[in-house]
């Protein structure tokens, strides 16, 4: 039992599996097998296409009988991921977990989740509302986050780039992700974002 013998596949070097270049993972900086990292590629034909998302993976001592705690370290604009903390709402990390699941299965489930948001049980209600009510704005916003935070190809729209430049000039103490979250929450309205930051 325990986590010691479970990592051969997960710790493989390079990108493996998956339809979008897949995933890769490894031990945390201290070598602790309970604290891992994973990189996940965004699936094609989505706002997250070819983005690279870093995940933290905390494996409990009771694994595989208890699910790992996984969160996005890289910011992502998605209904099932908190734009503030990176917490994930995914059934296989909670009530649908089974001891027979591997970390590879979980990573592939996360990749599917990126391409198929479930807004009826969101982790981030603001993102979910935008996804449901303003799908074009949601896609453009998610793509901007992917480009600016997750190395996705391309450049954000001029509107988004200008809004970000204006907000960070007005509020230089904001991190890039905090500025993006404020703008995204307020439909890229710089004045409303500045007021919300106060």
N, C-alpha and C positions, 0 to 999 in steps of 0.2 A: 503494500500500500504506500500511501504518501506520494509526494511529487517527484522523488529522486529519479525514477526510471522512465518517466513519461515524456522526455523532451527531445528525443532523437530527431523526430520529424520537425518539430517546431523550431529547433535551433539550427536547422539547415542553413547554409550560407546561400546568398543569392535569392532571387525572386522565384517563388514556386507557385504552382497551382493557380486556379482562378482564371477568368476570361479576360482580365484587364491587366495582365502583368502580375497579378496576384499579391502576394504578401511575403514578408520575411520577418524574422524575429531573432531575438537573442537575450542573453542575460543582462541584467542591470549592471551599472558601473561597478557595484561591489561584488558581483559574481553570485549573488543570492538567487537561487532558483525560484524563490517565491516572488521575486520582483523582476519582471521581464519587460521587454519592449517589443513592439511589432510595428512594422510599416505596412500600410495598406494602400493599394492603388485604387483610385476612383474608377468606377466602371465606365466604359465607353457609352456614348449617346446619352449622357446625363450631364448636368451642370458640373459634376465632379470629375469629369473625364480626365484621366491621366494625372490627377492630383496625387500627391504623396502625403498621407496622413500618418502621423506618429501616434501610437496608442501606448498607454501604460497598462500593464497586465499584472495584477496582484493575485498570486495563486495561494489560496488558503491551505493550511496544513491538512485539512480534510478533503482536498481535491483527490480524486475526481468525484467524490460524493457531494461536494459543494461547488458551485460555479466560481470561476475566476471573476474578480472585479476588474472590469475594463473600462477605460475612459479615453476619450480623444484628448491628446495633448495639443495637437494642432487644431486650431479653431475651424469649425464647420457650421454652415448655416443649413440646418436640417431639422424637421419637426421632431425627430426621435433622438436628438442630441441637444443637450443644453448648450446654448451659445455662450453662456457664462463659465460653466465648469467643465464641460466635455462629458458629463454623465450621459449614459446611454439607456434608453428605454427599449429593450429587446427581450422578447419572451424567453429565448434560450439562455439568457443570463439571469433568469428569475424562475418563474413557475414552470417553464418548459424544460429546464435543465435535466439532463439524464447523465448518469455516471459513464455511459458509453460514449458520450460526446468528447471529441478531442478539441484542442485549441484550434487546429486547422478548420474544423467544422464551424467553430464560433467565428473565426476570421472570414470564412466564406459567407456566413450568415450576415455579418456586418457589411460585406461588400454588396450583397443583394439588397440589404436595407438601404444603402446609399441610393441605389437605383429605383427602389420601390418604397417611398415613404408611407408610413401609416399615420395619418393625421388624426384619426379618431382616438388614438391613445398616445398623445404626444409627450415628449419630455420638455419641450419648449412651446408653450401655448402661443406666443407671439409669432413664432416661425410657422406653426401649424395654421394659424389664422391667415397669414399671408399666402401660404401654400394653397389653401382652400378658396380664398376670396380674390387673390391677385396672382394667378399662376405665372404670368409672364414676368411680373416684378420678382416673384420668388426665384424663378430660374436665373434671372439676371443677377440678383443679389447673391445667390448660392455660387454662381460662376465667379463673381468678383471675389468672394471669400476664398474660393479655390485658387484663383490666380495670385492673390496677394499674400495668402497665408500658407498655401500648400503646393506651391510650385507648378500649378497647372499651366499649360501653354497659353499664350495669348496675353493680351492686355485688357484691363477693365475698360468699360465704356468711358468716354470723356466726361459724361455727367457724373459717374461714380468717382472717377479720379479727381475731378475738380471739387466735389463735395468733401471728399476725404482731405484734400489739401486745405480747404477753407476751415474745416473743423479742427484739424491738428494745428493750424496757425492760431486759431482762436483759443484752443485748449491744449497747449503743448504738453501738459502733464499726462494726457491720455495715451495709453498704449495703442498701437495700431488696431489690435483686436477690439479694445474697448470703444475706439472711435468707430470702427466698422459696425459694432453692435448698436451703438446709438443711432447711427445713420440708417441702418437696416430696419431698426425698430420704428423709425419715424419716416419711412418711405423716402429716404435720401433728402429730406428737408433739413438743410443745414441749420436754420434758425431754431427749429423745434429741437434738434439734437443739442444745440448749444444750451438752450433753456433747460433741457433734461439733465445736462451735465452739471448745472449749477446747484 
